[in-house]
Amino acid sequence: MNKSEIIRYLILRSIGNFLVLFAIFGVLATFGPAAYYEISFKIVQARGVHYRVYEPKDTTSPLGEILKQQKIGSVKVYSGGFADVLAGPKEQILIPNDTSFDILIPKLGANAKVFPNVDASDENQFLPVLKQGVAHAKGTVFPGMKGNIYLFAHSTDNFWDVGRYNAIFYLLKDLLPGDDVVIFFQNKRYNYVVTGSKTVDPSDVSYIVNAQNQKSETLILQTCWPPGTTWKRWLVFAKPK
């Protein structure tokens, strides 16, 4: 093998190694966050950890006063860290991040601030919001009103952006009829129970467009499906308890 062939071989091998590493990075970037939440959830189930939502006696108390209570008896306030998943108490408390608008899902240990009136058709508006929490779709109703309350999280078109966006709804697929969802809105607690779920096309915006034309109150939670893609939308439906 002469010098030119050796150089060509080294170049081709370098390109091949780069492509392999790039492919591995793509897979990790796309499905890494989903895997983290999935593994954490399985550990929680195996350990028998139970989450409950803390509601102060006076729900109009400032959030700061609630957060001052770091422990209630022998029950630990859930911090959301992986240490709590691995070795935390069997019963942990979820405290709302912001009682003006917050969603908590005890089964999943999920707790996120909700940002109201976000245009679900405008990426420039909803993508920055999804880096911080959950979005409430503009045009849909609020807790306590008849119609659809539409909340969505984790939506991105580029695999390299997946890890940057809120992944709090990755585990919505694990919610079953009968599971609880708690919403805090304007310092008041609203309790819902899951009734079912379904997948829809990204172009299906009927639950948003017709949100105010309903005779009863329905909470709808949306995430991308499968995790790490934007091929479909996974919807979870819940009714007031």
NORLIN-V119101 format. One line per field, one symbol per residue. ss: DSSP state (~ for helix, > for strand, _ for the rest). phi: phi as a letter, one per 30 degrees, with the letter a starting at -180 (. if undefined). burial: I if it has 9 or more other ideal C-beta (glycine too) atoms within 8 Angstrom, else O. Layout:
ss->???
phi->???
burial->???
//
This chain:
ss->__~~~~~~~~~~~~~~~~~~~~~~~~~~~~~~~~~~~~~~~~~~~~~__>>>>_________~~~~~___>>__>>>____~~~~~~___>>>>______>>>>>~~~_>>>>>>>>>____~~~~~~~~___>>>>_________>>>>>>______~~~~~~_____~~~~~_____>>>>>>__>>>>>>>>>>>>>>____~~~~_______>>>>>>>>>______>>>>>>>>>_
phi->.dddddddddddddddddddddddddddddceeddedddedddedddidbcbddbdecdddeeeddddddbbiccdddciddddddbdedbbcccedaddaabbbeecidabdccdhcddccedcddddddclcccddjcdcejcdkccccbahbaccddceddcecdcecedddbejdcbcccbhibcbcbbdclaacbdeddcddcdceccccbdbcbcbbdbdeibbdbbccccbced
burial->OOOOOIOOIOOOOOOOOOOOOOOOOIOOIIIIIIOOIIOIIOIIOOOOIOIIIIOOOOIOOOIOOIOOOOOOOOIIIIOOOOOIIOOIOOIIIIIIIIIOIIIIIIIIIIIIIIIOOIIIOOOOIIIOIIOOIIIIIOOIIOIOOOIIIIIIIIIIOOOOIIOOIIIIIIIIOOIOOOIIIIIIIOOIIIIIIIOOIOOOOOOOOOIIOIIIOIOOIIIIIIIIIOIIIOOIIIIIIIIOO
//
